[in-house]
Amino acid sequence: SSSAASDVYKRQLLISCNSGTKNDADSAQILEPTISKHLERLASDDFLGRKPFTKGETLTVNYLKEEFSKLGLSPGNGDSFFQEVPMVEITGTPSQNMVISSKKGIFNLKALKDFVAVTNKAVNEVSLNNSELVFAGYGIVAPEYGWNDYEGIDWKGKTAVVLVNDPGFQSGDSTLFKGNEMTYYGRWTYKYEEAARQGAAGVIIIHDTEPASYGWNVVESGWSGSKLTIESDLPLVDVESWISSESAAKIFNVSAMKGKDYKTLARTKGFKPVELGVKTSVKITNKIKKDVSKNVVAMIPGTDQKDEYIIYSGHWDHFGIGKAIDGDSIYNGSVDNASGTAGLLAIAEAFKKSKPTKRSIVFIAVTAEEQGLLGSAYYSAYPIFDPKKTVANINIDALDSPGKMKDLTITGFGQSEMDEYAEDAATKQNRYIIPDPEAEKGYFFRSDHFNFAKIGIPALYASGSYEGFDISIADIKKHNDNYRIHKYHQPSDEFDAATTELSGLQLDFQLFYNVGLRLANETYFPKWYNGSEFKAARDK
């Protein structure tokens, strides 16, 4: 470290040791210097952006293993700190043009500028050849809402054109799906899954910044280069694509939808798919590499209830080396998610300093979150610890508060009794809890706790992000917007020891530790609330 970084480390040590945070008498203190040390290291250029299947992965998982070992944690997967996650790396090169043809003529969409196209099929080449385009609204089949955007069409060989998010978004109708709160039907992952179940050859999602919650630059960087997937027997479409809203307008202008308000039509009850009278052609040539990535698993065994588990999770991966922006091609992922990975180590350190707990504490740094939550998906399919005996999951992802926060914003508020545990811990820190004010962005489905929830494990995913003790709501919003617009999934998500404020992270990590400490010394299992879509899995 530089002398400047060393001075920051010493200053933070004094701040941490003299913090006035009120904790339970038998709890340990989360130290800012620990957070700073690991965050700076993991987000450094040395780790090459921490992409799976690269040297960056080897450096990252070995670093985590060594640091957990230094703290005295035990291997979490038998005698190993690793859970192997077999995956396929597909490096797809799409044709430079996506050809759009209609009775009014032919025009091309340009790769990256107008469209991105990938495939999860591990074959040398896939293509759409004059595939008929059908507007399928939001691409949703939801019997509980009486909704079927695919009804009445034989989808073989056809390509579904769909909107991102779900019909409730900005509808003004709180009874339409979940109103402005995104359901899983609104996630892009669902769109591709459902189209495959329907037998479609391809899917084109129309990008729109507000309902997607990110700009075209994020699509461009996230859907180019190599992609990772887990091989399965589930159906897949040949081509998964996004197009810009401007490109969609060009297509609709030469189609059966010309002059129609396709967004309003798509959210109308009883919507049926519309054949556009337009065809598309695009080809993807693939290089395929099969390899094994790793989840890092460490644990602190409990005493008399050691076969019951609290799992802390956070993904270690980011995008590696990619498209250069302003001369920088290393996607360091400091906030996303060196922050959460550093948090796992800081919380582990605190547990090792506190009295032994009755239940076991598990730390899982999962792989390939950025590729579609793959590491946690693999864990949920092949859990090391019995889900019935897993008390709760506390997930840490992308913490970026510029100071200590008054709020604790809970993503997925109202799902489980973990809300109550979080509120109790927040109250002891003189804080309040609020639901995610941007529930329309679907953050509950965008991090690894989702895969724990899918197998019935109550999950807490939260952070201070709305109002600071010394920072206004407006200034916090400005800070969050700056990250989302200029740093999210960009090379500019970097760590600067001299300017990065860690007091907010320390306060959140302390809360996560305190919640886990309470759970680890109880006999109670938190429950899902009635109405949660995850309750049935737990009950089963």
N, C-alpha and C positions, 0 to 999 in steps of 0.2 A: 504494500500500500504506500501511497505517497505520504509525505509528512502532513499535508492538509487533511487527508483522510484519517490519519492517525489522531490528529487534534480533534476532529469531529467525533471519532470513536470515544476519546477520553471525555469530551463534553457530554456526550449522550449517556455515558456510564454514570456520571454525576447526576444527570437529570433523572435517569431511571431509578437510581438508588435513593433519591430523595422525592420520588413521586408521591403525591398525596392521595392516590387512588385507594379507595376503601375496598379491601378484599376480605374474604373469610379468614378467620384466624389461622387456619391450618393450610392456607394456600401460599404458593410461592409467587414471586414476581417475575413477569415477563420483562426481559431486559432489551432496551433499544439497541445497545451495542451488538447483541447477538443477532438481532434482525438486520442491522446495518451490515455486519460482516458477511452474512450469508447472501443477502440481497445483492451487495456489490459484487461478490464473487460469481454468483449464478448468472447475473445479467451482464457480465463482462464479455468482451469480444472473444476471450479465450475459450468460451463455451460454444462459440459459433452458432448461436441462436437456438441451441438445444433441440434440434430436429431429430426425431426417431430415424434409425437406420444410418446415422452419420457418426463421425467422430465426436460430434457434439453430444450425442446420446451416451456414448461410452464414458466421456468425461463427466457427464452429469450424474448418471446412475452410480458410478464409482465414488464420486464425491459424496453423494447422499448416504451410500452404504458406509463409507468411512466416518462420516460425521455422526450417524446414528450409533455406530460402534463405539466411537470416542465417548459418547454420552452414556454408554453402558446398556443400550437397548439390545434386546434379543432379536435374532432373525425371526421374521414373521411367517415364513412359509417353510415349516419344518426346520431344517438347518441352513436355510438360504434366506438372504435378504431380498431375493428376486422372485417374482412370478413371471414366467415367460409368456409373452403374448404374441402368438404367431400371426403375422400380417402379410399382406401383399402390397408392394409398392408399385403403383402404376404410373409411369411417366407418359402422359398422353400428349400428342402433338396434333391439335385440330387443324383442319384445313384453314387456310387464311381467310376463306370466305364461307359464310353460310348463305346458300343461294335461296332466295325467296321468289317463287314463280306463281303467277296468277294470269287470268285472262287479260289483265291490263299490262302485262309485261313481266320482266325479270329484273331484280336488283339484288345486290349483295350487301350483307352485313359483314363488317370487318372484325376479325378476331381481336379480342381485348377491348378495342374501342367500342364495339357494338354488342358483342356477345362473348361468352365464355362457354366452353363445352368440355365435359369430362365423362368418364365412364368408370364404373366399379366392376366391370366385367374383365376378368383376367385373361383376355385374348389379344391376339396381335393387332386386330383391327375391328372397329365397329363403324357403322355408318347409318345414316338415314338417306334413303334414295327416293326422292319425290314423295316423301311422307306427307299425308294429308294433315293439315293443322286444324285442330278442333278447340275452340275456346271452352274450357271446362271450369269457368268461374274461379273459385278458390281451390279447386281440386280436392274437394272434401266429400267423404262418405261417412256420415254421422247419424246412425239410426236414432240415437237418443234425442237428436234435434230435428228429426224428420228431414234430413238433408242428404241429397245424393247428386253431386255435380257430374257424375259419370253415366247416369241412367239413360238407357235407350240407344246406346252407341256400341257397335262392335269395334273395339279398340285395336284389334290386331293390325299392326303396321302403321297405326296413326300416332301423331304426336299431340299431347295435351299442352295447351297454352293456359297457364294459370297465374293467378295473382298471389302475391305474398301476403302473409297474415291471414285473418279469418273475417267472416262477414260482420262481426260485432265491432270491428275497428272503426272508430269515428262515425258509427251509425246513429248515435244518439239514442239507441234502444238498448237499455241494460238487460233486456230479456233475450236479445239476439246473441246466441252462444253465451259468452260471459261479458257481453258489452265490450268495453274498451280493453279489458284484460285478455291478453292472448291465451288461447287454448293450445294444446299440442297440435291441433289441426292447422294452426297458423305457421308452424315451423317448416322451413324448407326441407328438412329431413323427411318429415311426414309426406310432403308433396311427392317426393320421389318414390317413397315406399308405396303410397296408395296407387300411383300411376302404374307401378310394376304389378301390383295385385290385380289391377284391372286389365292387364295384358297389353298396355300401350308400348310402342317402340321407343318413344322419347318423351321428355318433358321439357318445356321451356317456361321458366318462371320469369315474370315481368318484374324487373327491379323498380322499386319506388322507395326513395330514401326514408320517408317518414314511417311507413308501415314496416319496412325492413329494419329500421333503426340504425342503419349505416349507409354510407355513400357507395357509389359505384367503384371507388378506389379500393374498398375492402373486398368487393366481389372480384375485381381484377387481380389483386394480390393473392386472395385466398383460393381462387379456382384456376390458378395457372401453375405450371410446373408439376412436380410429382404429387400424387395423392396416395394415402394409405387406406386400406380397408381390411376387414376381417372376412375371410372366406366363409360362406355359409350356404345353406340350401334355399335361402329365401329368394323370391323372384326379383329380378333386376331389369330395368329398362336398358336399352342399348346406349342412349345418350341422355345425360343430365346436363341441362343448359340454363343459363340466365341470359336475358337480353335487357338492354337499357329501355327505359320508358319511351325514349324518342324512337327507338327501333320498333317498339310495339305499335306506336302511333302510325308508323309507315306501313306496317303489316295490316292493321285494321283499316287503313285508308283504301286498301285495294281489295278488301274482303267484304263478306256479307254483313259485317258489323259496321261498315262505314256510316258515320254520322250518328251512331248510337252511343249512349253513355254506358260503356261496358262495365264500369265500376258499380254503378247503381244497379244495373241488370244482374250482376253477379251476386249481390247481397239480397236480392228479392226472393222471398220464400217461393219455392216451386220452380226455381231456375232449372233449365235443362240445357245441356251442352249445345253449342252452335257450331256447325261445320262451316268453316270460313271460306271454302273455295280457294284455298291457297295451299301450296305445297312447299316443302323445304328439303334441302339436301346439304349434308355436312358429313365429313369423315374424320375419325380420330385414329391415329396410328400409335400403338403403345409399345413401350419397353416395360417388361415385367420382371420384377425381382421379388422373390419370396425370402423372407427373413423373420427373425424373432426380435421383438422389442421387449422391454421390461417394465413392469410395475415394481417399484421399490417398496418393500413391506417390512416394517419393524414394529416391535411391540414391547410393552412393559407388562409382564404377567401379573394378574391380580392375586389376591390371597384366597379367601374362602369362597369367592364367586368367580374364579379365574376362567370358567368356561362361558362367561357372559362378557360381551365386548362393546366398547365404545370406539367407533372408527372415525379418525380424523383423515380427511382426504384433501388433496390439492394436486393439480397436474403440473408436471415438471417441464413439459414440452412447449416449444414455440415453433416458428416457421423456418428456422435455420438461415441459410444464405439464399437470397432471392433477388428479385428485380431491384436494381439500385434506384434509390430516390435521394436526390440531392447528394449524389456521390457515395451514399452509404448502402451497402447491400446486406449487412448483418441485422437480422430481425431479433434484437436482444430480448424482447419480452420482459422488461423489468417489472412493470405493473402486472403484465399478463404472461406468466404467472410466477416469476421469480419471487414476487411478494408472498404469495400463498405457500410456496415451497419453503421459503425462509421462515414463514410462520409455523410450519410443521416442526422445524428444528427448534425454534424458540419455545414452542409449547412442550415439546419433548423434554427440553432442558428443564423447564419448570416442573414437570411431573417427576423427573428424577430427583429434584431437590425437595419435593414434598413427601409426606408420609406415604407408605404403600397403600394402594387403593384395593378395595374388595374385588372390583371387576377389572378385567384386563383392558389396557389402553393400546389401540392399534393405530399406526400411522401408515397410510398408503399414498405414496407419490405416484400418480398414475400417468401412463403414457398416452400420447395421441389424442388428447382432448380436442386439439385444434383440427383434427381430421374427422371429427364427428363423435367425440366422447368414447373412443374405441377402447382405451385401457380400462375404464370403469365398466364399459359394456361387457368386456371379456370377464372382468372380475364378477359381475352380476350373473353371468352364465356359468362361471366356474368359481364360486366363492370359496375362499380358504376357510372362512369362519362361518358357521351355521347361521343363516339369516334369521332363523327363529330365536337364536341366542344373541343376535346383534341388537343391542339396545337402541342405538341411534347413530346417525352419521352427522358429523359437523364438517362441512365443506368450505374450503377457503380458496377464493379465486379472485384475482384482479382487484386488490385493495389499493386505493389511491387517494385517501383523504389528505388534505393539505394541513391538517391540524386535528386536535381533539374534537370529536363530534358529540353534540348533545343527543342526536338521534341514533337509533339502531334501526336501519331500514331492513325489514325482513322480506326477502323475495319468496313468494309462495305463502304469504301470511294467510292464516285461516285454514291451513292444511292439517296441522297436527298440534299436539300439546307441547311440542318443542317451542312454540311461541311463548308459552307460559314460563318455561325455563329461561328463555332469553329475556323476557320482561323482568323476571326476578333479578337476574344478573345485571341487567341494565339499570334497574332502580338503585342497586347498591353502588353504581357508579354515577348516580345523580343524572341518569339519562332517561329518555323515553323511547318507546318503540313505535314505528309506523309501518304500514304496508308499503310495498314498493310503489312509489307514485308514478312509475312508468311501466305498469304491468302489461301495457299493450306491446312492449318490446319482447316479451316472452323469455325473460332471463331465467325463469324457473326451469326451462327446458334446454338451457344453453350451457350448463356446467354439470360436473360429474355427480352431484347429489341426485340428479334426475334418475340415473341408473340404479342407485341404491333405493330410491323411492319406488321404482318400478318392481322391485322384489319385496316391497313391503316394509322397508326400514325407514322409520321417521327421520327426516333430514332437516337440518338447520343450515340455511344459506343466507348470510346477513352481513352488513357492514354499515358503518357510519358514513353517510353520503349526502345528507340533506341540509343540516344546520350545525354550525360549529359553536363551541363555547365562546370563541373570540372571532369567529368569521361568519359573515352574514349569509343568509340563504342565497341571495343574489350572487355573491362572490363564489360560493360553493358551486352554484349552477354554472357560472362562467368557467370555473376550473374543470368541472366534469365535461362540459361541452368542448372545451379545448382538447381534452384527452380523446374524446370520442371522434372528433373531426380530424385532428392532426397527428395523433399518436397510436390509436387503436389499430393493431395489426400492421404497424408501420415500423421502419427501422428507427424512427425517432423515439420509440418507447425504450428509453435508456435510463440508467441510474447515474446520478450525479451526487456524490457524497457531500459536496459543499452546499447543495441547494435542496435536496430531497428532505422533506419533513416527515419524520417517522412517529411522531407522538400519537397520531390517529391510529396507525397500525398497531402500536403498542397497546393502546386502550382496547381495540377490538380483539387482539390476540389474548389479552388478559380476560376478556369476557368469554371467549371461546374456551379458554382453559378452565375458568370458573364453572361454566356450564358442564363441561366434561367431568370435572372433579366432583360435582354434586351427583351427577348420574352414576359415577364410578363407585360411589359409596352408598347407594340406595339398593332396594330390591325391586323397585317399581319399573315397569316398561312403559314409556310414553306411548300414547295411542294416537292414531289418525282420527280426525273429527269425522262425524257423519257427513256424508256428501263429498268427501275426498275420493277422487278416482283411484287412490292408492290403498284405501282401507281394505278392499277385498283381498288384495295380495297378502296383507298382514293377517287378516282373519283366516285365510286359507292355510 
